[in-house]
Amino acid sequence: MHCIRRPARVSAVCHCCRKPSEEKELTWRPQFLPVDHPQVQSGKVGVLIVNLGTPDAPEPGPVRRYLAEFLSDRRVVEIPPIAWQPILRGIILNTRPRKSAHAYSQVWTDEGSPLAVITRNQAEAMQTALGSGVMVDWAMRYGTPSIGDRIEALMKAGCERILLAPLYPQYSGATTATVVDKAADKLRTMRWQAALRTLPPYHDDPAYIEALSSDLNRQLNGLDFQPEVMLLSFHGMPQRTLELGDPYHCHCRKTARLLEAVMARPGLRFRTTFQSRFGRAKWLEPATDAVIAEEAKAGTKRMVIAAPGFSADCLETLEELAMQGRDQFIDAGGDKFAALSCLNTSAAGLEMLEKLLRRELSGWIND
């Protein structure tokens, strides 16, 4: 032992070695303090908000690096690497980056990637809401800032307890689980690990359903037309994920059912669809693009589309739904089309997020 009794307060050096400043009853023995004792921070609580990821720029090179990381994740593509990697490296990464870079360029802002900008703004808003007793940071599962780097930064700042908050309302092994995997990869390399909690999926949480209902109704009330049908479009997953026991499909369906009931808009017909199909495998159905064309051809003239599975607008909502979706609908005979925004940093969205975080921080902070 370096001192007679452990001091009661946290300091910038470790608990057992700190020289007391006011506790006169303690006997300090400087001869026992190692000369090269490291300075440390400790005793703080952190929150790390995480979303999917984005390239660093809307250019083929950064997009290629992003796609290489994303599509090499064994939870995202479950084909054995010996069969998948030659396809990925030999074909996909030589053809898709240029096309994807063009799509990203359609939605890129002066501040950067919409997903990164919104996620950063959400984290900053949560820092203000939660106060100085919590350190809030953000990361991307693929790309930068990385989960590992931000966990390390939080620990260096003194966070011994960290709430990992993947902003995926519906659980999937390809989303929530891979965030936890990445955090574990970092902790595996650390001698001093933080205690970790993970924000659970919140697909049926009353706070989430109410936030969606409030914000979507607000947007609907601001339209200059009355829609006939509202598509609730969730990101697609291969059909085999459902067959293997992934709850994602059920979570999406429950969100849609609860949201329709709470929104209570007579005369508005709801349909649940799945977007962003990739490859030849069978994906969850019905497909968003197919339903858009089907509705228009069947005589639907006024359509709105929302993406309740996305916590922030991104390429899939701003380009795939808002741009491609509109073109598909109009080309197939539709007249009025609107893609509604995600919760983003809306008042309803931030109130919900604060409520969820405070709940999971219970016992770590004083409400």
KAVEN-V901051 format. One record per backbone hydrogen bond with DSSP energy under -0.5 kcal/mol. CO is the residue of the C=O (numbers start at 1). NH is the residue of the N-H. E is the energy in kcal/mol with one decimal. If there is no record, write none. Layout:
BEGIN
co;nh;e
CO;NH;E
CO;NH;E
END
This chain:
BEGIN
co;nh;e
12;40;-2.4
13;11;-0.6
14;17;-1.2
14;18;-1.0
15;7;-0.7
15;18;-0.5
18;20;-0.6
22;24;-2.1
23;26;-1.8
26;28;-0.7
27;4;-0.9
29;32;-2.3
30;33;-1.3
32;34;-0.6
34;37;-1.4
44;160;-1.8
44;161;-1.4
45;135;-2.5
46;163;-2.8
47;49;-0.6
47;137;-2.9
48;165;-3.1
49;139;-2.4
50;167;-2.7
51;141;-2.6
52;142;-2.0
57;59;-1.9
59;63;-2.4
60;64;-2.5
61;65;-2.1
62;66;-2.3
63;67;-2.9
64;68;-2.3
65;69;-1.8
66;70;-2.7
67;71;-3.0
68;72;-0.5
69;72;-0.6
70;73;-1.1
73;76;-0.9
73;77;-2.4
76;78;-0.6
80;83;-1.8
80;84;-2.4
81;85;-2.4
83;87;-0.6
84;87;-0.5
84;88;-2.8
85;89;-3.3
86;90;-2.0
87;91;-2.1
87;92;-1.9
88;93;-2.8
91;94;-1.1
91;95;-0.8
92;95;-1.1
92;96;-2.9
95;99;-0.8
96;100;-2.9
97;101;-2.7
98;102;-1.7
99;103;-1.7
100;104;-2.8
101;105;-2.2
102;106;-0.8
103;106;-0.9
103;107;-0.5
104;107;-1.4
104;108;-1.5
109;112;-0.8
112;109;-2.0
113;117;-2.7
114;118;-2.7
115;119;-2.3
116;120;-2.4
117;121;-2.3
118;122;-2.5
119;123;-2.2
120;124;-2.4
121;125;-2.3
122;126;-2.2
123;127;-2.1
124;128;-1.8
125;129;-2.3
126;130;-2.8
127;131;-1.6
131;134;-1.5
133;45;-0.5
134;136;-0.6
135;47;-2.8
137;49;-2.7
139;51;-1.6
140;147;-0.6
142;54;-1.0
145;140;-3.3
146;150;-1.9
147;151;-2.4
148;152;-2.2
149;153;-2.1
150;154;-2.4
151;155;-2.3
152;156;-2.4
153;157;-1.5
154;159;-2.5
155;158;-1.7
158;44;-3.2
158;160;-0.9
160;195;-3.0
161;46;-3.2
162;164;-0.7
162;197;-2.2
163;48;-2.8
163;165;-0.6
164;166;-0.6
164;199;-3.0
165;50;-2.4
166;168;-1.8
167;169;-0.6
167;311;-0.5
169;202;-0.8
169;203;-1.2
172;175;-1.4
172;176;-0.5
172;177;-1.6
175;179;-1.4
176;180;-1.8
177;181;-2.4
178;182;-1.9
179;183;-2.2
180;184;-2.5
181;185;-2.2
182;186;-1.6
183;187;-2.5
184;188;-2.2
186;189;-1.5
187;190;-1.5
191;193;-0.7
195;162;-2.9
197;164;-3.5
202;205;-1.2
205;208;-0.6
205;209;-2.4
206;210;-2.5
207;211;-1.9
208;212;-2.5
209;213;-2.7
210;214;-2.7
211;215;-2.5
212;216;-3.0
213;217;-2.3
214;218;-1.9
215;219;-2.1
216;220;-2.7
217;221;-2.5
218;222;-0.7
219;222;-0.6
220;223;-1.4
225;227;-0.7
228;269;-2.4
229;304;-2.1
230;271;-2.2
231;233;-0.8
231;306;-2.9
232;234;-0.6
232;273;-2.3
233;309;-0.5
234;275;-2.6
237;284;-2.5
238;241;-1.6
238;242;-0.6
239;242;-0.8
239;243;-1.6
240;244;-1.8
241;246;-2.7
242;245;-1.4
247;251;-2.6
248;252;-2.6
249;253;-2.3
250;254;-2.2
251;255;-2.4
252;256;-2.4
253;257;-2.3
254;258;-2.7
255;259;-2.7
256;260;-2.4
257;261;-1.8
258;262;-2.2
259;263;-2.7
260;264;-1.5
264;266;-0.6
265;268;-2.0
267;269;-0.6
269;230;-3.2
271;232;-3.1
273;234;-2.6
274;288;-2.2
275;236;-2.2
282;239;-2.8
286;274;-2.2
287;291;-2.3
288;292;-2.4
289;293;-1.8
290;294;-2.4
291;295;-2.9
292;296;-1.9
293;297;-2.5
294;298;-1.5
295;300;-2.5
296;299;-1.3
301;335;-2.0
301;336;-3.0
302;228;-2.5
302;229;-1.3
303;338;-1.6
304;231;-2.5
305;340;-2.8
306;233;-3.0
307;310;-1.8
310;343;-0.6
311;344;-1.0
314;317;-0.8
314;318;-3.2
315;319;-2.1
315;320;-1.9
316;321;-0.8
317;322;-2.1
319;323;-0.7
319;324;-2.8
320;325;-0.9
321;326;-0.6
323;327;-2.1
324;328;-2.7
325;329;-2.4
326;330;-2.8
327;331;-2.6
328;332;-1.4
329;334;-3.0
330;333;-1.6
336;303;-2.6
338;305;-2.1
338;340;-0.6
343;346;-2.8
346;350;-2.6
347;351;-2.1
348;352;-2.0
349;353;-2.4
350;354;-2.5
351;355;-1.9
352;356;-2.4
353;357;-2.6
354;358;-2.7
355;359;-1.8
356;360;-1.9
357;361;-1.7
359;362;-1.0
361;364;-2.7
361;365;-1.4
365;363;-0.7
365;367;-0.6
END
